[in-house]
Amino acid sequence: MVVGVAHHLTRALDFKGIIMQTLELKIPPIIQVFVTASLMWALVVAVPSLDFTLSSSLLVAIVFAVIGVAFALRGVLEFRSVGTTVDPRVPDQSVSLVIRGVYQISRNPMYAGFLLVLIAWGMFLSNLASFVLLPVFVIYMNRFQIAPEERHMRDKFGEAYHEYEAEVRRWF
């Protein structure tokens, strides 16, 4: 009986692993940003009691948004300057390991920029509930976007990528 239960549990875990792998690199990160931003707004509507007032929230939102957009765009421009793909769904098409510019600050400046824009959106919405989704965004990105990208980079660029990983943080 124990063996039967263990067998079914193993099959269930294998199925879960298959589902998890099918989600990897499927949803473009910009779509994930829009979904997260929409859910943040929905939470604001659902829980208006968590609204807060901060006299400088608009200014803080603008600063975070500008820095986030600039950071993400710098990442795109660095990729384009060396002729490598900016489509995160096909990391195997990367032709060069980019480790200069904003890539000296973050291995994922585009995603870090997106997070800063979502923080700006949360400040603009001025509701504590909206910030609950920020860790969910980071966890999702780490598991379904960044981890598979990093596997490809390790396979393709070997020791050079390992050294880069050791020197530069994933986000900030």
N, C-alpha and C positions, 0 to 999 in steps of 0.2 A: 504494500500500500504506500509506504513512504517513497519507494522508487517511482511509483505511478504519479504521486503528487510532485515529486522532484522533476519528473519528465515533463509534466504539464507546465510547471513553473518555468522550466528551461525554455520550452516552446513559446510561452508567453513573453519571456524576456527577449528571445530572439525576434519575435514579432515586433516588440517595442523598439528594438534596435533597428529593424528594417524601417519602421515608420520614422524614427528619428533621422536615419540617413536620407530618407526621401525628402525630408524638409530642408536638408542642408543645401545652401546656395540656390534655393529656388525663388525666394521672394526678394526682388531688388530692394536694397537697403532704403532707397528713397521712398518706396511704397511703405516700408516698415515705419518710417518717420511719419508719413501722413496718417497711417492707421493709429499710431501711438498718439499723435496730436489730436486726432478725432476722438479717441477714447478719453483723453485728458479733458477735452471740452465736455464730453458726455458726463464725466464724473462731476464737473463743475455744476452742470444742470441738475444732476441727481442729488448732490449734497451741497446746496447753497449755504448751509450753516457753517461750512468750513472756509467761507470767504474771509480774506484778511485785507486790511488796508495798510499800505505802506506808501508814504508820500513819494518815495523815489522808485516805486516798482516799475513804472514805465521807463525811466532812465536805465535802471538795471536790466530790464528786458532788452532794450535797444543795444546796450553794450554787449550783453551776452550774444545776442543775435548777430551783431556785426562781427564779433570775434569768431563765432562759430562758422558763419558763412565764409569769412576770410580764410580760416584754417582749412575748411573743406576744399575751397577753391585752390588753395596753394597745393594741396595734395593732388588734385586733378592735374594742375599745371605741371607739377614735377613728373607725374607719370607720362603725360603727353610729351614733355621735353625729351624723354629718352625713347619714345615710341612704343611704350608698353600699354597694354589694355587697361582701361579704366572700368571695364565691366566686371564687377566683383563676382559675378556668377560663373566666370570662366577663368579662374586663377591659373589654370594650366597653360593659358595663352600668354602669360607674362613672359616678356623677353629679357627683362632686366630687373635686377634687385635694386630698388631705389632706396638709398639710405642718406640722402642729403636733404638740405632744407628742412621743412617741417617734419620729415621722417627721422630727423635727429632728436625730435621731441617726443614723437609718438609713432608707433608702427602702424597706426590706423588713424591718421589725421582726418580723413573724410568722415569716419564714424564718430570720432571725438567732436568734430565740428557739428555733426547732426545732433549729438547729445547736448552741446551748448545751445543750439537753436531750440531744442525741446525744453531746456531749462528756462530760456528766454520766454517761450510760450507759457510755461507754468507761472512765471513772474507776471506776465501780461494778464493771465486769467485770474491771478490773485486768489487762488483757492488751494488750500493745503492738500485736498484730495488729488489734485492733478499731479502732484509730485510723486504719488505712490507708483505711478507707471514708469518712472525713470529707471528704477532698478530692474524692472521687468524688461525694458528695452535693452539694457546693458546685458542682462543674462541671456536674452534671446540672441542678441548679436554675437556674444561670446561663443555660444553653443552652435548656432546654425550658420553663422557667416564667418567669423574670425577663425575658429578652430579648424574648419575644413580648408580655409585659405592657407593657414599656417602649415598644415600637412603638405599641401602642394608646394609651398615655398621651401620647406625642408627637403622634400624629395628633389626638387629642381635645382636648388642653389646650395644644398648640403651645408658644409662647414661655415660658409660665408653667412648663411641665414642663422645658423646656431649662434655665431658670434654676435650678430645683429640683435637677436632675441635677448642675449645676455646683457647687452648694453642699453637697449631702448625699451621702455615700458610699452605695454599693449595700448593703453589709452592715453594717459598723461604722465 
